[in-house]
Structures are given as structure tokens and as C-alpha cells.
């Protein structure tokens, strides 16, 4: 996430259930690919590189292990949702979802991946 407050909030949501590593700059994603990654959450709307572009880069990266790529967005726009789904994301989390729903959706994707 490019917003520091959102990054802290969602890190706290997921940290009690998963080992979490966060990046505010999408260009730092390559650092995560050198570890055993179970899922990657991507903010759709970012100023430097949008989530769709980051998703494409991840899919083409030699170290990508096929883990779930999950989009998040505060936008209620149907166009944002459709763009994410067209790009091939495995899940889309709306920030209007409850913490428990988000955690369960991510857990289900990870469990299916393993």
C-alpha cells in the first residue's frame, strides 16, 4: 500500500495470523520473492505503479512461485474490480470488508495454494 496509515492498519489485521512483510514502494516487491511467500496482497490504486502493472511484473518474474496474488482497494468502482479480475487476480478484497472476512479470504487462498 502506498498510504502509510493503511499499511499499518492492514499489517496489524494480518500479522496475528500470518508472517507479514510490507512494502510502501511497489518496486521493492523483488525483495519478497527471495523468500518463501504464501500470498501477495497488492493495492490496486498506487501512484508510482498501479496494482495491475505490479501484478504483470510479478507473473513474469523468474522467482515468482505461483502463490495467490490478491488485490485490495478502497475504491468501490466497478471498473477497478473488473480491471483486477481481468488481469487474473485470484481474489479481490474491498476495504469495506470486515477484518475477519479479509483474513478468512486470504487464509482460504493460501490453504488452497499449499
PLY file of the C-alpha trace (Angstrom):
ply
format ascii 1.0
element vertex 114
property float x
property float y
property float z
element edge 113
property int vertex1
property int vertex2
end_header
0.00 0.00 0.00
1.29 3.48 -0.77
-0.53 5.04 2.20
1.43 4.59 5.44
-1.67 4.61 7.69
-3.35 1.91 5.57
-0.14 -0.09 5.54
-0.02 -0.10 9.36
-3.72 -0.91 9.67
-3.70 -3.88 7.31
-0.37 -5.12 8.60
-1.95 -5.29 12.05
-5.01 -7.09 10.61
-2.91 -9.85 9.10
0.09 -10.02 11.43
-1.75 -12.01 14.10
-2.49 -14.73 11.51
0.41 -14.63 9.07
4.06 -13.67 8.79
3.77 -10.27 7.09
6.31 -8.24 5.15
5.21 -4.85 3.82
6.40 -2.55 1.09
5.22 1.00 0.55
7.07 1.22 -2.76
5.90 -1.36 -5.31
9.36 -1.52 -6.87
10.61 -3.29 -3.72
8.47 -6.37 -4.45
11.50 -8.30 -5.68
12.79 -8.48 -2.10
9.77 -10.59 -1.15
10.34 -13.04 -3.99
13.61 -14.21 -2.47
11.70 -15.70 0.47
9.09 -18.43 0.84
5.98 -16.38 0.05
2.47 -17.80 0.56
0.47 -14.85 -0.83
0.99 -11.31 -2.06
-1.55 -8.55 -1.38
-1.50 -5.72 -3.90
-3.11 -2.29 -3.64
-4.82 -1.66 -6.97
-4.52 2.12 -6.96
-0.98 3.38 -6.36
0.75 6.49 -7.76
4.07 5.06 -8.94
2.98 1.73 -10.41
-0.63 0.58 -10.24
-1.54 -2.86 -8.95
-2.32 -4.19 -12.43
1.19 -3.35 -13.63
2.73 -4.83 -10.47
0.64 -7.99 -10.96
2.01 -8.36 -14.51
5.59 -7.87 -13.30
5.12 -10.48 -10.57
3.72 -13.03 -13.02
6.72 -12.54 -15.29
9.37 -12.61 -12.57
11.64 -15.67 -12.54
11.34 -16.06 -8.73
7.53 -15.90 -8.58
6.36 -19.19 -7.03
2.74 -19.15 -8.19
1.33 -18.02 -4.83
-2.02 -16.20 -4.76
-1.92 -12.59 -5.92
-4.68 -10.80 -4.07
-5.83 -7.29 -4.87
-7.07 -4.77 -2.29
-8.80 -1.48 -2.91
-10.75 1.17 -1.08
-12.35 2.09 -4.38
-15.91 0.95 -4.78
-15.56 1.38 -8.52
-16.81 -1.49 -10.61
-14.18 -0.56 -13.22
-11.38 -1.12 -10.68
-12.85 -4.51 -9.74
-13.25 -5.54 -13.40
-9.69 -4.47 -14.25
-8.31 -6.51 -11.39
-10.34 -9.57 -12.31
-9.44 -9.28 -16.00
-5.76 -9.23 -15.06
-6.14 -12.66 -13.48
-6.08 -11.89 -9.76
-7.18 -14.80 -7.57
-9.07 -12.67 -5.03
-10.22 -9.11 -4.54
-10.52 -7.61 -1.06
-12.59 -4.48 -0.61
-11.55 -2.31 2.29
-15.20 -2.22 3.30
-14.92 -5.90 4.32
-14.53 -6.79 7.95
-11.13 -7.78 9.29
-12.35 -11.34 9.84
-13.64 -11.67 6.28
-10.35 -10.40 4.84
-8.30 -12.78 6.98
-10.50 -15.76 6.08
-10.36 -15.00 2.36
-6.56 -14.76 2.44
-6.29 -17.90 4.58
-8.50 -19.84 2.14
-6.36 -18.80 -0.83
-3.14 -19.74 0.99
-4.55 -23.10 2.08
-5.60 -23.87 -1.48
-2.14 -22.83 -2.78
-0.29 -25.13 -0.39
0 1
1 2
2 3
3 4
4 5
5 6
6 7
7 8
8 9
9 10
10 11
11 12
12 13
13 14
14 15
15 16
16 17
17 18
18 19
19 20
20 21
21 22
22 23
23 24
24 25
25 26
26 27
27 28
28 29
29 30
30 31
31 32
32 33
33 34
34 35
35 36
36 37
37 38
38 39
39 40
40 41
41 42
42 43
43 44
44 45
45 46
46 47
47 48
48 49
49 50
50 51
51 52
52 53
53 54
54 55
55 56
56 57
57 58
58 59
59 60
60 61
61 62
62 63
63 64
64 65
65 66
66 67
67 68
68 69
69 70
70 71
71 72
72 73
73 74
74 75
75 76
76 77
77 78
78 79
79 80
80 81
81 82
82 83
83 84
84 85
85 86
86 87
87 88
88 89
89 90
90 91
91 92
92 93
93 94
94 95
95 96
96 97
97 98
98 99
99 100
100 101
101 102
102 103
103 104
104 105
105 106
106 107
107 108
108 109
109 110
110 111
111 112
112 113
